[in-house]
Amino acid sequence: MATPAEEIEVDDRIVRVTNPDRVYFPERGWTKLDLVEYYLSVGDGIVTALFERPCMMHRFPTGLAGDKVHQKRVPAGAPPWLETVRVHFPRYNRNADELCVTELASVIWAVQMSTVEFHPWNSRRADTEKPDEWRIDLDPGPECDFATVQRVAHVAHEVLDELGATGWPKTSGGSGMHIYVRIRPDHGFQDVRRAALAFAHEVERRSPDVTTAWWRKDRHPADLFVDYNQNARDHTIAAAYSVRGFPDGRVSTPIRWDEIDDVDPHDFTLQTVPPRFAELGDLHAGIDDAVFDIALLLEWADRDDLPPGDGPE
């Protein structure tokens, strides 16, 4: 028999969680309710990461042992208080009303709908075509060790300092690292992507084990790819504090720059991150107060003669 549903109080909302004892992470025995309790424990952090952004839900309806569903559209029957944002997909000439988190109850509703991972856009609903977040994705090749990721993160930090930009690092929850920079929403996706490529080229100049080659066949397996294409329209990566769909329940976790050399991504799980959050708070809490203008990076792109839309999207 199914376990009775539980009613979870989230601020002034009640979210009904069905099948709370369903095991989502068989390797650790963690359940749907464990996932709910995790997101409640990092509430301020996950809401800041997702706030007013179109958000794709990565759902596991029967847990990690079953199939994964990438869901853009909020399904019929969502509660009337749940907010959405409409985005257009020109390739298919279709619209989608995507989840738009404005409060923690929206996150818990998504978990009730079997969402494990949250993948937001880098723009907000005020103007979904103008990103306000530049994402630096340090993506190691199959033979690239994490020590290289750590070393290149310091190079990226050095370049950011020279630009006068504040970077907010986090583990990816996988084998890499992400650095976010809040930017003025003055440019479209093509310009932001071009600026990101100019930055990646500068990091590549300073580090022999970095590549910006788009095609995998043109990369050495031991190289680290600075994936500038994560700034293209409708490309999303796991949010800060998002659990990832790995058996050990790893979390994409904000870290301090002085933690880079000692960090091990496997240490951050839905079990270990809550006490860390309780002690340190949200390490990305100030991100909206450190806004950067990408104009200088676009000058670098002109210097390097990077054409608009360089590389496939």
N, C-alpha and C positions, 0 to 999 in steps of 0.2 A: 504493500500500500504506500501511496505517496505521503511524504511527510507533510503535516499541516503547514499552510502558508503562514508567514510571519508578517506583521505590520510594523514597518520601520518608520519611526518618527524622524523626519529630516527638517529641521527648522519648523516652519508652519505647515509642512506637507506630510502626508502619510503615503508611503510607498509600500504596496503589497508585494512581498517576495514569495513566489511559489517555489516549491521543491528546494528549500534552503539547504537540505543535506545532500543534494546532488554533488558528487565529487567531480570537480573541474580539473584538479591536478592530481592524477592517480599516483604519481611517484611520491608525493608528499601527503596525500590524503586530504588536501585542502578543498573545501566545499564552496558552493555558491555563496553561502552566508559568510564564510571567511573572506571572500572577495568583496562582498558588501562592506564588511567591517574594516577591511583595508582602506577602501576608498573613503569611508567616513573618517578614518584617522588622519588622512592627508587632505581633507576637504578643501582648505584654503588654497593649497598648492595646486590641486588638479583643476579647481575652478579658475584660478589665475591662468593656468596653461591653456584652457579651452575657451575662455570667456569671449562670447559673441563671435566665435569662429565657426564656419561650416565644418562639420565633423563627421568623418567616416567611422562607422562602428565595425570593429572586427569581432564577430560573434562566433561562439562555439556552442551551439545549441545543446549538445550532449557532453560538453566538456572537451578537454584537449585530446581525448582519445578519438573524438569524432571529427567531422568535417568542419572547416573554417569557412565562414561566410563574410564577405566584404559587403557591407550594407551602407549605401548612401542615403536612401530614402527612409524617412520615419514612417513606420507602418500605420495603417488605419487602426483606430482604437487607442491611440496614445491619449494620455490625460489632457484635458483642455488647457491646463497651465503650462504644458511643455512647449517651449519655444523652438521655432525652426527658422531657417533662412533659405530662400530659393536661389539656386544657382543654375546657370545655363551651361549645357555641354554642346558646343557648336558642332562637334564631329557627328553627333547623333541628332542634332536639332531637338534636344529634349531638355526638360527642366527637372530638377530634383529638389524636394524640400528636405534639407539635411538638418540633423540635430544641431541646435545652437544653444550651448550651455550658458545659462545666466545665473544658475544657482545649483547647489549641491544635489538637490533632489533630482535634477535632470540626469546627473551622473548615476545615481542609484537606480533610477528608472531604467537606464541603459543596461546596467548590470543585471537587473531583473530580466531584461530581454536577452540575456546571455552574452553581453558584451564583455570581453576581457581587455581588449586594446582600444585606445582612443587615438585616432589619427586626424588632427585638425589641419585645416588650411593655414597658410601664413598670411591671410587677410581676414578682415572682420566684416560683419554684415553691413556696416555703414557704407562700405564700398568694396565689394568682394573682388573687384578688378585691380585694387591698389594695395599690394602687400604692405604690412607694417612690421614684418619680421623677416630678417635675412638669416638663412640657416646654413651653417657650415657643417657639412657631414664628412667626417673622417672615416672612410670606408676601407678597411684593410682587405687586401687580396687573400686568397686561400693559404698562402705561405707567409703572410705578414704577421708578425707577432704583436702582442699588445704593447710591448716596450716601444715599438715603432710608433704606434698610435699616441702613446704618452709623449714621446719626443716631438712628434709633429704638432701636437697640441700646444707645446711651448713655442714652437715657431709661429703658429697661428696667433698666439697671444702677443708675441713680439710685434707682428705686423699690425694687429689691432691697436696696440698701444701707439704705434707710429701714426696710425690714422686718427687717433683720438676717439676710437670706438670702444665701448664697453661690451665685452663678450661674457656670456653666461653659459658655462660648460655643464654638460650632463653626460652620463653614460647613455649609450643607445639602448641598453638592455640586451644587445647582442654582443658583437665583438668589436664595435667601434665606439666613437664618441661624437657628440653633437655640441656645437657652440651656437648659441642664438644671439642675435644683435637686434635690438629694437630700432626700427628706422621710420623716418617720416613717410606717410602714405602718399607720396607725391608722384610715384612712378608706377607703371604697369609691370606685369610679370616679366616681359621681355627685357626691360631695362634692369630689373633687379637680378635676373638670371645672368645678364651680361656683366653686371658689377661683381656678382659672385664668382664668375669665371676669371675676371681680372685679378681678384684676390687670390684665387686658387693658383693662378700662374705665378704670382709673387711668392707664395708658399713653396711652389715647385722649384723656383729659382734657388731657394735657400736650403732645400733639403733634397739630397740625392735619391731618397727612397720614396719620393712623392711623384704621382703622375696626374695629369689632367686628360689623358687620352680617353676618349669616349668609348671606343670599342674595346671589349675585353681582349680580343686577339692582339691588340696593340699594347697591352699592359703586361708587365712581368708579374708572375703570381706573388712575388714577395713585396711588391709595391703597395703603397697606400694611395687610394684614389680619393681626391677631394671632390666629392660629388656635388658640383655646382647645380646640376639639373634638379636637385631637390627644391629649387626655387622656381621651377616652371609651374605654370597654372595647373591646378588640380593634382599636384604631386604632394603627398603627405607623408609624414613620418610620425612615429610614436611620440606622444606628448610627454613632457616632464610629468613624472609620477604615474605614467601609464604602466600597468603590468604588461608583460610581454607573454606571448603564447608559447613559452618554453616549459618543459617539464618541471624545472626548479622554481618557477614563478618569479623569474627575474623582473626587475623594475627599472625603467629608464629614469635615472636618479640624478638630480642636481648635485653638483659637487663644487667645492672651492678650488681655486687655482692652486692653492698650496697642498691640495690633496692629490693632484694629478699623478705624482711619481709613486704613490703608495696604493692607489686605488686598484681594486679588483672587482670588475663588474659582477662577478658571481656572488659577491658578498651582499648585494642589494636585492632583497626579495620581498614579497608581500608580508613576510614575517619579520624581517629585520628593519625595513624602512620606517614603519610606524614609530618605534622608539627613537630612531634617529631624527625623525621629523619633530617628535615631541621635545627633543633636546635642542635642536638647531633651528626649528621653524623652517619656513620656505626660503631656501637659498636663492630663489629667483624672485623674491617678493619685490625687489626694487627695479625690475626690468623695465617697467613702463615709464620710469623716471630718467632713463638714460637713452635718449633718442639720438640717433646718428643720421647724418645726411650723406647719401651715397654719391653725391656729386663728384667727390674726389676719385672714387672708384671708377666712375664713368669716364673721368679724364684718363685714368690708367688704361681703361678699355680702348679709348681712342689712341693712346700712345702705342698700345700693342696691336692696333689695327684689328680689333676683334669685331667682326660684323654682327649686326643684330641677329639673334637666333642662331648663333654659332653652335653647331652640333645639333643632333636630333632631339626632339622633345618627347 
